[in-house]
Amino acid sequence: MNALTIDAIDVSYGPRSALRGLSLDVAPGEIVALIGSNGAGKTTTLRAIMGLTAPDRGTITFHGTDISRLAPPAVVKLGIALSPEGRRVFPQMTVEENLQLGAYLKTDRDETARTMERVYTYFPRLRERRTQLAGSMSGGEQQMLAIGRALMARPRLLLLDEPSLGLAPIRVQEIGQIIQEINREEEISIVLVEQNASMALRLCHRAFVIESGEIALSGTGRELAASDHVRKAYLGG
């Protein structure tokens, strides 16, 4: 059984069509990348999975459960978490307070403490800055915090929206390594939306190219990196 199956969904914002008949799947423990230009429908796909935007047609299934019309808290409770584009940390709260918000649906305090320790293992800088206001940290540190906050929900599926956006190359490489480590050690599925197509194709097991709200190409990261269309359109080749 797939971790996630999206079957022919349409999503629109008023009169504007954002997704048209989009279908894709994610296997358990797989990293799937979504690449495409701005406005292609990548973030809309994540919003539909999270219950932030209901599809007009089609279904979204998570481990056999139809989540197409569920509200976001119910989606989180089932085991899906989102690290949104632009990080969106709470700037006037400390690092640790931000992380605790990620576990707001969890009632087992011991489990939450263990999860926070795991997050600090992945992101040692967050441990060093646990009492620091999130808004005073660098962009790279805030991105680590946003991913860590999503991990606090103990998801089975992690959605990452533009984790490398605005980061220096050394931080992009660091975030990429951590994403692979989380996928390997936590054995969770990851859907990665990235403008940095080179990074996304290097990290993922499979990828889907979204153009004008539809799947234009799909394949392994290596296959798409070798595609003439992908090289010309997204890799600067």
C-alpha positions in Angstrom: 0.0 0.0 0.0 1.2 3.5 -0.8 1.8 6.0 2.0 0.0 8.6 -0.2 -2.0 8.4 -3.3 -3.4 11.4 -5.1 -5.9 10.4 -7.8 -6.9 12.9 -10.5 -7.5 15.9 -8.3 -8.7 19.3 -9.5 -8.1 22.4 -7.4 -9.2 25.9 -8.2 -9.1 29.3 -6.6 -12.3 30.9 -7.7 -12.3 31.0 -11.5 -8.6 30.1 -11.7 -7.7 26.4 -12.1 -4.6 25.5 -10.1 -4.5 21.7 -10.5 -6.1 19.6 -13.3 -6.3 15.9 -13.0 -3.2 15.6 -11.0 -2.2 12.1 -9.9 0.9 10.9 -8.0 1.9 8.5 -5.3 4.5 8.1 -2.5 5.7 4.8 -1.2 6.4 4.2 2.5 9.9 5.6 3.3 10.3 7.3 -0.1 11.5 10.8 -0.8 9.4 12.2 -3.7 10.3 15.6 -5.2 7.9 18.0 -6.9 9.7 20.4 -9.3 8.3 23.1 -11.5 8.3 26.8 -12.1 6.6 29.3 -9.8 2.8 29.0 -10.0 2.9 25.5 -11.5 0.9 24.0 -8.6 3.5 22.5 -6.3 2.5 24.4 -3.1 -1.2 23.9 -4.0 -0.5 20.1 -4.1 0.9 20.3 -0.5 -2.0 22.5 0.6 -4.5 19.9 -0.7 -2.7 17.1 1.1 -2.8 19.1 4.4 -6.5 19.9 4.1 -5.8 23.6 3.6 -7.4 23.6 0.2 -10.1 21.0 -0.7 -10.0 19.5 -4.1 -13.0 20.1 -6.4 -12.7 16.6 -7.8 -10.6 13.5 -7.2 -9.3 11.8 -4.0 -6.3 11.9 -1.7 -5.6 8.7 0.3 -3.1 8.3 3.2 -2.3 4.7 4.2 -5.8 3.7 2.9 -7.8 6.5 4.5 -9.5 9.1 2.3 -8.3 12.5 3.6 -9.6 14.6 0.7 -12.0 16.6 2.8 -10.5 16.4 6.3 -9.6 19.5 8.2 -5.9 20.2 8.9 -5.9 19.1 12.6 -7.4 15.7 11.6 -4.7 15.4 8.9 -2.0 16.1 11.4 -3.5 13.6 13.8 -3.3 10.9 11.1 0.4 11.5 10.7 1.1 14.3 8.2 3.1 17.4 9.0 4.1 20.4 6.9 7.1 22.7 7.0 5.8 25.7 5.1 7.5 27.9 2.5 9.1 30.9 4.1 9.7 29.1 7.4 7.0 31.0 9.3 8.4 30.5 12.8 6.9 32.5 15.7 9.5 35.2 16.1 8.6 36.4 19.6 8.7 32.9 21.0 11.8 30.9 21.9 13.2 28.0 19.9 11.9 25.5 22.4 8.4 27.2 22.6 8.2 26.9 18.8 9.1 23.2 18.9 6.5 22.6 21.6 3.8 24.0 19.4 4.6 21.3 16.8 3.5 18.7 19.4 0.3 20.5 20.3 -1.9 17.5 19.5 0.3 15.1 21.5 -0.8 14.3 25.1 2.2 12.1 26.2 4.7 14.5 27.7 7.4 11.8 27.9 7.0 11.1 24.2 7.2 14.8 23.4 10.4 15.1 25.4 11.9 12.2 23.6 10.9 13.6 20.2 12.4 17.0 21.1 15.7 15.2 22.0 15.6 13.6 18.6 15.1 17.0 17.0 18.0 18.4 18.9 20.1 15.5 17.7 19.4 16.4 14.1 19.8 20.1 14.7 22.5 20.7 17.4 22.3 24.5 16.8 18.7 24.5 18.0 19.8 22.9 21.3 22.4 25.7 21.7 19.7 28.3 21.0 16.8 26.7 22.8 16.1 29.8 24.9 16.8 32.3 22.0 13.9 34.1 20.3 13.3 32.5 17.0 13.1 35.9 15.2 16.7 36.7 16.1 18.1 33.6 14.4 19.6 33.4 10.9 17.5 32.2 7.9 19.2 28.8 8.0 18.6 28.3 11.7 14.9 29.3 11.2 14.6 26.7 8.5 16.0 24.1 10.8 13.5 25.2 13.4 10.6 24.9 10.9 11.6 21.4 10.0 12.1 20.5 13.6 8.7 21.8 14.6 7.1 19.6 11.9 9.0 16.6 13.2 7.6 17.3 16.7 4.2 15.9 15.4 5.9 12.5 14.8 4.7 12.4 11.3 4.7 9.4 9.0 4.7 11.8 6.0 6.6 15.0 6.1 5.9 17.8 3.6 8.7 20.2 3.0 7.9 23.4 1.0 11.1 25.1 -0.4 13.4 24.2 2.5 16.4 25.7 0.7 14.8 29.0 -0.3 17.0 32.0 0.5 19.8 30.0 2.1 23.5 30.2 1.4 25.0 27.3 -0.6 26.7 25.8 2.5 23.3 25.8 4.4 21.5 24.3 1.4 24.0 21.4 1.5 23.5 21.0 5.2 19.7 21.0 5.0 19.9 18.4 2.2 22.0 16.1 4.3 19.7 16.4 7.2 16.6 15.6 5.0 18.2 12.4 3.9 19.2 11.5 7.4 15.7 12.1 8.7 14.3 10.0 5.9 16.7 7.1 6.6 16.6 7.1 10.4 13.0 7.9 11.0 11.8 5.8 8.1 9.2 8.4 7.1 8.0 9.4 3.7 8.9 12.9 2.5 7.4 15.1 -0.2 9.9 17.8 -1.2 8.9 20.9 -3.1 12.0 22.7 -4.4 12.8 25.5 -6.8 16.4 24.1 -6.5 15.7 21.3 -8.9 19.3 20.1 -8.8 19.2 19.6 -5.1 15.7 18.0 -5.2 16.7 15.4 -7.9 19.9 14.6 -6.0 18.0 13.9 -2.8 14.8 12.1 -4.0 14.0 8.6 -5.0 11.4 9.7 -7.5 10.3 13.1 -8.9 7.3 14.6 -10.6 7.5 17.7 -12.8 4.4 19.8 -12.5 3.6 22.3 -15.3 0.4 24.4 -15.4 -1.2 22.2 -12.8 -0.6 18.9 -14.4 2.1 16.2 -14.2 4.4 16.7 -17.2 7.1 14.1 -16.4 7.9 11.6 -13.7 10.7 9.2 -13.0 13.7 8.6 -10.7 15.8 11.6 -9.7 18.6 10.3 -12.0 16.2 9.8 -14.9 14.8 13.3 -14.7 18.2 14.8 -14.2 19.2 13.3 -17.5 16.1 14.5 -19.3 16.8 17.2 -22.0 13.5 19.0 -21.1 14.3 19.1 -17.3 17.9 20.2 -18.0 16.9 23.0 -20.2 13.9 24.2 -18.2 15.0 23.6 -14.6 18.7 22.9 -14.4 20.1 25.6 -16.6 21.5 23.1 -19.1 
